[in-house]
Amino acid sequence: MTEQMTDTEKMNAVFHVQEEDAPISPWDRDVATSLAREIGVELSDRHWEIVVFLRHHYDEFGSIEYARDLSGMLQQRFSEQGGRRYLYSLFPGGPISQGCSIAGLPVPKDSSDPSFGYSV
């Protein structure tokens, strides 16, 4: 966050309730770090690589309607590191929902998987 922002502006940026398809603005590493801590994620360089990928993808293509599409892109991009397993090791609450939240981006409506972690 910039030092020119008031405390109120900083808090609004951190606790901003996103409008549909609207990214958090202003957003920077400090905002992302605060958002991550709120959900219990301590950001490492590996996390940042994913957050930056999500931000870049949003800047280039805009919102993704379906989480499955974004999930596929993430799995392909990070396949050498382990794909889905790697992504969930960094974002146990879901690489799409937690990753987009930390990146300050709209979270696709279908991003939660209530069956994750259950066996049939």
DSSP file (Angstrom, degrees, kcal/mol; ACC not computed):
  #  RESIDUE AA STRUCTURE BP1 BP2  ACC     N-H-->O    O-->H-N    N-H-->O    O-->H-N    TCO  KAPPA ALPHA  PHI   PSI    X-CA   Y-CA   Z-CA
    1    1 A M              0   0    0      0, 0.0     2,-0.2     0, 0.0     9,-0.0   0.000 360.0 360.0 360.0 150.6    0.0    0.0    0.0
    2    2 A T    >   -     0   0    0      1,-0.1     3,-1.3     2,-0.0     8,-0.0  -0.496 360.0-128.5 -80.8 151.5    1.2    3.5   -0.6
    3    3 A E  T 3  S+     0   0    0      1,-0.3    -1,-0.1    -2,-0.2     0, 0.0   0.663 105.3  69.3 -71.6 -14.4    2.1    5.7    2.3
    4    4 A Q  T 3  S+     0   0    0      2,-0.0    -1,-0.3     0, 0.0     2,-0.2   0.625  79.4  97.8 -78.3 -12.5   -0.2    8.4    0.9
    5    5 A M  S <  S-     0   0    0     -3,-1.3     2,-0.1     1,-0.1     0, 0.0  -0.521  76.3-124.3 -76.6 142.2   -3.2    6.3    1.7
    6    6 A T     >  -     0   0    0     -2,-0.2     4,-2.3     1,-0.1     5,-0.2  -0.363  27.5-106.4 -75.5 164.8   -5.0    7.1    4.9
    7    7 A D  H  > S+     0   0    0      1,-0.2     4,-2.5     2,-0.2     5,-0.2   0.891 122.9  53.6 -59.3 -38.8   -5.6    4.4    7.5
    8    8 A T  H  > S+     0   0    0      1,-0.2     4,-2.5     2,-0.2    -1,-0.2   0.912 108.3  48.8 -62.9 -42.9   -9.2    4.3    6.5
    9    9 A E  H  > S+     0   0    0      2,-0.2     4,-2.1     1,-0.2    -1,-0.2   0.894 110.9  50.9 -64.3 -39.5   -8.3    3.8    2.9
   10   10 A K  H  X S+     0   0    0     -4,-2.3     4,-2.2     2,-0.2    -2,-0.2   0.931 111.5  47.0 -63.1 -44.8   -5.9    1.0    3.8
   11   11 A M  H  X S+     0   0    0     -4,-2.5     4,-3.0     1,-0.2    -2,-0.2   0.901 110.8  52.1 -64.5 -40.5   -8.6   -0.8    5.9
   12   12 A N  H  < S+     0   0    0     -4,-2.5     4,-0.4     1,-0.2    -1,-0.2   0.885 110.0  49.5 -62.9 -37.3  -11.1   -0.4    3.1
   13   13 A A  H  < S+     0   0    0     -4,-2.1     3,-0.5     2,-0.2    -2,-0.2   0.911 115.1  43.5 -66.7 -41.9   -8.6   -2.0    0.7
   14   14 A V  H  < S+     0   0    0     -4,-2.2    -2,-0.2     1,-0.2    -1,-0.2   0.905 125.1  32.5 -70.7 -41.9   -7.9   -4.9    3.0
   15   15 A F  S  < S+     0   0    0     -4,-3.0    -1,-0.2    -5,-0.2    -2,-0.2   0.140  85.0 144.8-103.9  19.2  -11.6   -5.5    4.0
   16   16 A H        -     0   0    0     -3,-0.5     2,-0.8    -4,-0.4    -3,-0.1  -0.349  46.6-138.3 -62.0 129.9  -13.1   -4.5    0.7
   17   17 A V        -     0   0    0     -2,-0.1     2,-0.1     1,-0.0    -1,-0.1  -0.828  28.7-126.6 -89.3 116.6  -16.2   -6.5   -0.3
   18   18 A Q        -     0   0    0     -2,-0.8     2,-0.2    87,-0.1     3,-0.1  -0.372  10.5-135.7 -70.0 136.6  -15.7   -7.2   -3.9
   19   19 A E    >   -     0   0    0      1,-0.1     3,-2.2     4,-0.1    -1,-0.1  -0.546  51.1 -73.6 -77.7 157.6  -18.5   -6.3   -6.3
   20   20 A E  T 3  S-     0   0    0      1,-0.3    -1,-0.1    -2,-0.2     0, 0.0  -0.300 118.2  -0.1 -56.7 131.6  -19.1   -9.0   -8.9
   21   21 A D  T 3  S+     0   0    0      1,-0.2    -1,-0.3    86,-0.1    42,-0.1   0.687 104.5 120.4  61.7  22.8  -16.3   -9.1  -11.5
   22   22 A A    <   -     0   0    0     -3,-2.2    -1,-0.2    83,-0.0    -3,-0.1  -0.968  55.8-139.9-119.0 123.7  -14.4   -6.2   -9.8
   23   23 A P        -     0   0    0      0, 0.0     2,-0.3     0, 0.0    82,-0.2  -0.377  34.3 -92.3 -73.7 158.5  -10.9   -6.6   -8.5
   24   24 A I        -     0   0    0     80,-3.2     3,-0.1    -6,-0.1   -11,-0.1  -0.529  50.0-133.5 -67.6 133.0   -9.8   -5.0   -5.2
   25   25 A S  S    S+     0   0    0     -2,-0.3     2,-0.1     1,-0.3     3,-0.0  -0.985  83.9  30.0-140.4 128.8   -8.4   -1.6   -5.8
   26   26 A P  S    S+     0   0    0      0, 0.0     2,-0.4     0, 0.0    -1,-0.3   0.559  84.6 168.5 -76.5 152.2   -5.9   -0.5   -4.7
   27   27 A W        +     0   0    0     -2,-0.1     2,-0.3    -3,-0.1    76,-0.0  -0.992   5.2 142.7-131.8 138.7   -4.1   -3.9   -4.4
   28   28 A D     >  -     0   0    0     -2,-0.4     4,-2.6    -3,-0.0     5,-0.2  -0.891  64.8 -73.1-156.1-173.1   -0.5   -4.5   -3.7
   29   29 A R  H  > S+     0   0    0     -2,-0.3     4,-2.6     1,-0.2     5,-0.2   0.846 127.5  53.7 -61.0 -35.7    1.7   -7.0   -1.8
   30   30 A D  H  > S+     0   0    0      2,-0.2     4,-2.2     1,-0.2    -1,-0.2   0.920 110.2  46.3 -66.1 -42.7    0.8   -5.5    1.6
   31   31 A V  H  > S+     0   0    0      2,-0.2     4,-2.7     1,-0.2    -2,-0.2   0.940 113.8  49.2 -63.1 -46.7   -2.9   -6.0    0.8
   32   32 A A  H  X S+     0   0    0     -4,-2.6     4,-2.7     1,-0.2    -2,-0.2   0.910 110.1  50.9 -59.9 -43.4   -2.3   -9.5   -0.4
   33   33 A T  H  X S+     0   0    0     -4,-2.6     4,-2.3     2,-0.2    -1,-0.2   0.908 111.7  47.5 -61.8 -42.6   -0.3  -10.4    2.7
   34   34 A S  H  X S+     0   0    0     -4,-2.2     4,-1.8     2,-0.2    -2,-0.2   0.917 112.7  48.7 -64.7 -43.9   -3.1   -9.1    5.0
   35   35 A L  H  X S+     0   0    0     -4,-2.7     4,-1.0     1,-0.2    -2,-0.2   0.907 111.9  50.0 -62.1 -41.8   -5.7  -11.0    3.0
   36   36 A A  H ><>S+     0   0    0     -4,-2.7     5,-2.9     1,-0.2     3,-0.7   0.919 108.2  51.7 -64.5 -44.0   -3.7  -14.1    3.2
   37   37 A R  H ><5S+     0   0    0     -4,-2.3     3,-1.4     1,-0.2    -1,-0.2   0.871 102.9  60.3 -61.6 -36.2   -3.1  -13.9    6.9
   38   38 A E  H 3<5S+     0   0    0     -4,-1.8    -1,-0.2     1,-0.3    -2,-0.2   0.820 111.0  40.2 -60.7 -30.6   -6.8  -13.5    7.5
   39   39 A I  T <<5S-     0   0    0     -4,-1.0    -1,-0.3    -3,-0.7    -2,-0.2   0.260 123.5-102.4-104.4  11.9   -7.4  -16.9    5.9
   40   40 A G  T < 5S+     0   0    0     -3,-1.4     2,-0.5     1,-0.2    -3,-0.2   0.741  76.9 132.4  81.7  24.2   -4.4  -18.5    7.6
   41   41 A V      < -     0   0    0     -5,-2.9     2,-0.7    -6,-0.1    -1,-0.2  -0.943  42.4-156.7-113.0 125.6   -2.0  -18.5    4.6
   42   42 A E        -     0   0    0     -2,-0.5     2,-0.3    -5,-0.1     5,-0.1  -0.900  28.2-126.9 -98.5 115.7    1.6  -17.3    5.1
   43   43 A L        +     0   0    0     -2,-0.7     2,-0.2   -10,-0.1   -10,-0.0  -0.448  32.0 176.9 -74.7 127.5    2.8  -16.3    1.6
   44   44 A S     >  -     0   0    0     -2,-0.3     4,-2.4     1,-0.0     5,-0.2  -0.583  50.6 -91.0-111.1 178.5    6.1  -17.7    0.3
   45   45 A D  H  > S+     0   0    0      1,-0.2     4,-1.9     2,-0.2     5,-0.1   0.856 128.4  56.3 -60.0 -34.0    7.7  -17.2   -3.1
   46   46 A R  H  > S+     0   0    0      2,-0.2     4,-1.1     1,-0.2    -1,-0.2   0.898 107.9  47.2 -65.9 -40.0    5.8  -20.3   -4.3
   47   47 A H  H >> S+     0   0    0      1,-0.2     4,-2.6     2,-0.2     3,-0.5   0.929 109.5  54.1 -63.2 -45.2    2.5  -18.7   -3.3
   48   48 A W  H 3X S+     0   0    0     -4,-2.4     4,-3.1     1,-0.2     5,-0.3   0.857 100.9  59.5 -60.3 -35.6    3.5  -15.4   -5.0
   49   49 A E  H 3X S+     0   0    0     -4,-1.9     4,-1.7     1,-0.2    -1,-0.2   0.898 110.6  42.0 -59.6 -39.5    4.2  -17.2   -8.2
   50   50 A I  H <X S+     0   0    0     -4,-1.1     4,-2.6    -3,-0.5    -2,-0.2   0.907 113.9  50.8 -73.5 -43.2    0.6  -18.4   -8.3
   51   51 A V  H  X S+     0   0    0     -4,-2.6     4,-2.6     1,-0.2    -2,-0.2   0.922 111.8  48.0 -60.5 -44.9   -0.8  -15.0   -7.2
   52   52 A V  H  X S+     0   0    0     -4,-3.1     4,-2.8     2,-0.2     5,-0.2   0.899 110.1  52.7 -63.6 -40.5    1.2  -13.2   -9.9
   53   53 A F  H  X S+     0   0    0     -4,-1.7     4,-2.7    -5,-0.3    -2,-0.2   0.936 110.8  47.2 -58.6 -46.3    0.0  -15.7  -12.5
   54   54 A L  H  X S+     0   0    0     -4,-2.6     4,-2.4     2,-0.2    -2,-0.2   0.917 113.3  47.8 -62.4 -44.5   -3.7  -15.1  -11.4
   55   55 A R  H  X S+     0   0    0     -4,-2.6     4,-2.7     2,-0.2    -1,-0.2   0.926 113.3  47.9 -61.9 -45.2   -3.2  -11.3  -11.5
   56   56 A H  H  X S+     0   0    0     -4,-2.8     4,-2.2     1,-0.2    -2,-0.2   0.920 111.6  49.9 -62.3 -44.2   -1.5  -11.5  -15.0
   57   57 A H  H  X S+     0   0    0     -4,-2.7     4,-2.9    -5,-0.2     5,-0.5   0.918 112.1  47.9 -61.8 -43.4   -4.2  -13.7  -16.3
   58   58 A Y  H  X S+     0   0    0     -4,-2.4     4,-2.4     1,-0.2    -2,-0.2   0.921 111.2  50.7 -63.6 -44.2   -7.0  -11.4  -15.1
   59   59 A D  H  < S+     0   0    0     -4,-2.7    -1,-0.2     1,-0.2    -2,-0.2   0.864 118.3  39.2 -61.2 -35.8   -5.2   -8.3  -16.5
   60   60 A E  H  < S+     0   0    0     -4,-2.2    -2,-0.2    -5,-0.2    -1,-0.2   0.874 136.1  12.4 -82.9 -38.9   -4.9  -10.0  -19.9
   61   61 A F  H  < S-     0   0    0     -4,-2.9    -3,-0.2     1,-0.3    -2,-0.2   0.548  92.3-135.5-120.2 -11.0   -8.2  -11.8  -20.2
   62   62 A G     <  -     0   0    0     -4,-2.4    -1,-0.3    -5,-0.5    -2,-0.1  -0.406  58.2  -6.0  82.9-165.2  -10.5  -10.5  -17.4
   63   63 A S        -     0   0    0    -42,-0.1     2,-0.5    -2,-0.1    44,-0.1  -0.260  61.5-134.7 -66.5 148.6  -12.8  -12.6  -15.2
   64   64 A I        -     0   0    0     42,-0.2   -43,-0.1     1,-0.1    -1,-0.1  -0.911   7.8-155.4-101.6 129.2  -13.2  -16.3  -15.7
   65   65 A E  S    S+     0   0    0     -2,-0.5     2,-0.5     1,-0.2    45,-0.4   0.893  77.9  44.6 -72.6 -39.5  -16.8  -17.4  -15.5
   66   66 A Y    >>  -     0   0    0      1,-0.1     4,-1.3    42,-0.1     3,-0.7  -0.917  66.3-148.7-116.5 130.3  -16.0  -21.0  -14.5
   67   67 A A  H 3> S+     0   0    0     -2,-0.5     4,-3.1     1,-0.2     5,-0.2   0.829  97.8  65.6 -60.5 -33.1  -13.5  -22.1  -11.9
   68   68 A R  H 3> S+     0   0    0      1,-0.2     4,-2.2     2,-0.2    -1,-0.2   0.886 100.2  50.5 -58.7 -39.6  -12.9  -25.3  -13.8
   69   69 A D  H <> S+     0   0    0     -3,-0.7     4,-1.8     2,-0.2    -1,-0.2   0.940 114.2  42.8 -64.3 -46.9  -11.4  -23.4  -16.7
   70   70 A L  H  X S+     0   0    0     -4,-1.3     4,-2.6     1,-0.2    -2,-0.2   0.879 111.8  55.3 -67.0 -37.8   -9.1  -21.4  -14.4
   71   71 A S  H  X S+     0   0    0     -4,-3.1     4,-2.9     1,-0.2    -1,-0.2   0.914 107.0  50.5 -60.2 -43.8   -8.2  -24.6  -12.5
   72   72 A G  H  X S+     0   0    0     -4,-2.2     4,-2.2    -5,-0.2    -1,-0.2   0.893 110.2  49.6 -62.0 -40.6   -7.2  -26.3  -15.7
   73   73 A M  H  X S+     0   0    0     -4,-1.8     4,-2.7     2,-0.2    -2,-0.2   0.916 112.7  47.1 -64.7 -43.2   -5.0  -23.4  -16.6
   74   74 A L  H  X S+     0   0    0     -4,-2.6     4,-2.5     2,-0.2    -2,-0.2   0.926 111.8  50.3 -64.1 -44.4   -3.3  -23.4  -13.2
   75   75 A Q  H  < S+     0   0    0     -4,-2.9    -1,-0.2     1,-0.2    -2,-0.2   0.896 113.5  45.9 -62.0 -39.9   -2.8  -27.2  -13.3
   76   76 A Q  H >< S+     0   0    0     -4,-2.2     3,-1.2    -5,-0.2     4,-0.3   0.938 113.5  48.3 -67.6 -46.0   -1.2  -27.0  -16.7
   77   77 A R  H 3< S+     0   0    0     -4,-2.7     3,-0.3     1,-0.3    -2,-0.2   0.865 122.0  34.8 -62.6 -37.4    1.0  -24.0  -15.7
   78   78 A F  T 3X>S+     0   0    0     -4,-2.5     5,-2.7    -5,-0.2     4,-0.7   0.011  81.3 115.9-108.7  27.2    2.2  -25.7  -12.5
   79   79 A S  T X45S+     0   0    0     -3,-1.2     3,-0.8     1,-0.2    -1,-0.2   0.866  72.3  57.4 -65.4 -36.7    2.2  -29.3  -13.7
   80   80 A E  T 345S+     0   0    0     -3,-0.3    -1,-0.2    -4,-0.3    -2,-0.1   0.811 106.5  50.0 -64.8 -28.4    6.0  -29.7  -13.3
   81   81 A Q  T 345S-     0   0    0     -3,-0.5    -1,-0.2     2,-0.0    -2,-0.2   0.612 139.5 -76.9 -84.5 -12.5    5.6  -28.8   -9.6
   82   82 A G  T XX5 -     0   0    0     -3,-0.8     3,-1.1    -4,-0.7     4,-0.5   0.428  55.7-133.1 130.6   3.6    2.9  -31.3   -9.1
   83   83 A G  H 3><S+     0   0    0     -5,-2.7     4,-2.4     1,-0.2     5,-0.2  -0.269  81.7   3.7  61.0-132.0   -0.3  -29.8  -10.6
   84   84 A R  H 3> S+     0   0    0      1,-0.2     4,-2.6     2,-0.2    -1,-0.2   0.877 133.1  53.1 -57.9 -43.7   -3.4  -30.0   -8.5
   85   85 A R  H <> S+     0   0    0     -3,-1.1     4,-1.5     1,-0.2    -1,-0.2   0.912 111.0  47.4 -60.9 -42.9   -1.6  -31.6   -5.5
   86   86 A Y  H  X S+     0   0    0     -4,-0.5     4,-1.3     2,-0.2    -2,-0.2   0.925 111.8  50.2 -62.4 -46.4    1.0  -28.8   -5.5
   87   87 A L  H  X S+     0   0    0     -4,-2.4     4,-2.4     1,-0.2     3,-0.3   0.904 111.9  46.9 -61.4 -43.4   -1.7  -26.1   -5.7
   88   88 A Y  H  < S+     0   0    0     -4,-2.6    -1,-0.2     1,-0.2    -2,-0.2   0.764 104.8  61.1 -72.8 -24.2   -3.7  -27.6   -2.9
   89   89 A S  H  < S+     0   0    0     -4,-1.5    -1,-0.2    -5,-0.2    -2,-0.2   0.842 113.8  36.7 -68.4 -30.3   -0.6  -27.9   -0.7
   90   90 A L  H  < S+     0   0    0     -4,-1.3    -2,-0.2    -3,-0.3    -1,-0.2   0.836 131.2  29.2 -86.8 -37.0   -0.1  -24.2   -0.9
   91   91 A F    ><  +     0   0    0     -4,-2.4     3,-2.4    -5,-0.2    -1,-0.2  -0.737  66.4 176.2-125.7  81.0   -3.8  -23.2   -0.8
   92   92 A P  T 3  S+     0   0    0      0, 0.0    -1,-0.1     0, 0.0    -4,-0.1   0.736  80.9  58.6 -62.0 -23.1   -5.6  -25.9    1.2
   93   93 A G  T 3  S-     0   0    0      1,-0.2     4,-0.1    -3,-0.1    -5,-0.1   0.389 133.5 -65.4 -84.9   4.3   -8.9  -24.0    1.0
   94   94 A G    <>> -     0   0    0     -3,-2.4     4,-2.5    -6,-0.2     5,-0.8   0.256  34.8-122.5 115.7 122.9   -8.7  -24.2   -2.8
   95   95 A P  T  45S+     0   0    0      0, 0.0     4,-0.5     0, 0.0     5,-0.3   0.794 112.0  45.9 -63.6 -27.5   -6.2  -22.6   -5.2
   96   96 A I  T  >5S+     0   0    0     15,-0.2     4,-2.5     3,-0.2     5,-0.3   0.964 118.9  36.7 -78.9 -55.6   -9.0  -20.8   -7.0
   97   97 A S  H  >5S+     0   0    0     14,-0.4     4,-1.7     2,-0.2    -3,-0.1   0.944 128.3  34.3 -66.7 -47.9  -11.0  -19.4   -4.1
   98   98 A Q  H  X5S+     0   0    0     -4,-2.5     4,-2.5     2,-0.2     5,-0.2   0.912 119.9  50.6 -73.3 -41.2   -8.0  -18.7   -1.8
   99   99 A G  H  ><S+     0   0    0     -5,-0.8     4,-2.2    -4,-0.5    -3,-0.2   0.937 113.7  43.6 -61.8 -47.7   -5.7  -17.7   -4.7
  100  100 A C  H  <>S+     0   0    0     -4,-2.5     5,-3.0    -5,-0.3     4,-0.5   0.897 113.0  53.0 -65.3 -39.8   -8.2  -15.3   -6.3
  101  101 A S  H ><5S+     0   0    0     -4,-1.7     3,-1.1    -5,-0.3    -2,-0.2   0.938 112.4  43.9 -60.1 -47.3   -9.1  -13.8   -2.9
  102  102 A I  H 3<5S+     0   0    0     -4,-2.5    -1,-0.2     1,-0.3    -2,-0.2   0.868 111.2  54.4 -66.3 -36.6   -5.4  -13.1   -2.0
  103  103 A A  T 3<5S-     0   0    0     -4,-2.2    -1,-0.3    -5,-0.2    -2,-0.2   0.533 114.9-119.0 -74.1  -5.3   -4.8  -11.8   -5.5
  104  104 A G  T < 5 +     0   0    0     -3,-1.1   -80,-3.2    -4,-0.5    -3,-0.2   0.784  69.8 133.4  73.9  27.0   -7.7   -9.4   -5.0
  105  105 A L      < -     0   0    0     -5,-3.0    -1,-0.3   -82,-0.2     2,-0.1  -0.723  66.4 -88.1-110.8 157.4   -9.7  -10.8   -7.9
  106  106 A P        -     0   0    0      0, 0.0   -42,-0.2     0, 0.0    -1,-0.1  -0.408  41.9-132.6 -61.1 136.6  -13.3  -11.9   -8.3
  107  107 A V        -     0   0    0     -2,-0.1   -86,-0.1   -44,-0.1   -10,-0.1  -0.816  25.1-111.2 -93.2 125.1  -13.7  -15.5   -7.2
  108  108 A P    >   -     0   0    0      0, 0.0     3,-1.6     0, 0.0     4,-0.1  -0.265  25.5-122.3 -55.1 141.6  -15.7  -17.6   -9.7
  109  109 A K  T 3  S+     0   0    0    -44,-0.3     3,-0.4     1,-0.3   -43,-0.1   0.793 109.4  49.5 -57.9 -31.6  -19.0  -18.6   -8.3
  110  110 A D  T 3  S+     0   0    0    -45,-0.4    -1,-0.3     1,-0.2   -42,-0.1   0.008  77.8 110.8 -98.7  29.2  -18.4  -22.3   -8.7
  111  111 A S    <   +     0   0    0     -3,-1.6   -14,-0.4   -44,-0.1     2,-0.3   0.668  53.6  85.6 -83.0 -15.8  -15.0  -22.3   -7.1
  112  112 A S        -     0   0    0     -3,-0.4     3,-0.1    -4,-0.1   -18,-0.1  -0.669  58.9-160.3 -88.5 143.1  -15.8  -24.2   -3.9
  113  113 A D    >   -     0   0    0     -2,-0.3     3,-1.8     1,-0.1    -2,-0.0  -0.859   6.3-174.3-120.7  93.2  -15.7  -28.0   -4.0
  114  114 A P  T 3  S+     0   0    0      0, 0.0    -1,-0.1     0, 0.0    -2,-0.0   0.697  83.5  58.2 -63.9 -16.9  -17.7  -29.3   -1.1
  115  115 A S  T >  S+     0   0    0     -3,-0.1     3,-2.3     2,-0.1     2,-0.1   0.582  75.2 120.2 -89.0  -8.7  -16.7  -32.9   -1.9
  116  116 A F  T <  S+     0   0    0     -3,-1.8     3,-0.1     1,-0.3    -3,-0.0  -0.337  79.7  18.8 -59.4 127.6  -12.9  -32.2   -1.6
  117  117 A G  T 3  S+     0   0    0      1,-0.3     2,-0.3    -2,-0.1    -1,-0.3   0.341 101.4 108.0  95.7  -7.2  -11.5  -34.4    1.1
  118  118 A Y    <   -     0   0    0     -3,-2.3     2,-0.3     2,-0.0    -1,-0.3  -0.797  55.9-146.7-103.2 146.4  -14.3  -36.9    1.2
  119  119 A S              0   0    0     -2,-0.3    -3,-0.0    -3,-0.1     0, 0.0  -0.835 360.0 360.0-109.3 152.3  -14.1  -40.4   -0.2
  120  120 A V              0   0    0     -2,-0.3    -1,-0.1     0, 0.0    -2,-0.0   0.390 360.0 360.0-109.8 360.0  -16.9  -42.3   -1.7
